[in-house]
Amino acid sequence: MTSAPELTVIQALVSDPRVRPLLRELGHEYSTRYGKDAHTEISRYPDEEFTAPYGGLLLLLLERGEPVAGGAFRRYDATTAELKRIWTHSAHRRRGLARRVIAELEREAGTRGYRRIYLTTGPRQPEARGLYLATGYTPLFDTEADPETIGPLPFEKHLPAEARTARTGKAADQ
């Protein structure tokens, strides 16, 4: 894994032009693996669900001002954030950027009082499945079963109390 001190984490709106590569590459990736109707996954949730007033967030990792990775979460329920749109630019994979995105999203979710992270990934995305297992997510499915027989693969992770610190510095559940 290469160290990249020039990485900057920013919060962005879906309408930000720097988000376009994320959406374009995710759309292509989903279509390649799941067929032409996979583009509907990108537009399944309204953009505002990834904004603070709705309990969500979209962030990008920028390298020299260019987006190289990103991801988002949305409110799943009062105590759970759902990760969505985890992405690493095709020219920047194998650098640990997705792990960084997940860590940043978990940190932000904790500061907003979420206690749990939930996510799903498609059965034809073994690298995503491996990433979530490697970053401490618990599979909510039979890992020995053929992923194609399961459909979307659900995972969860309970955030430690120290991660659930509100901006006031107090644990969110105190």
Disulfide bonds with the S-S distance in Angstrom:
none
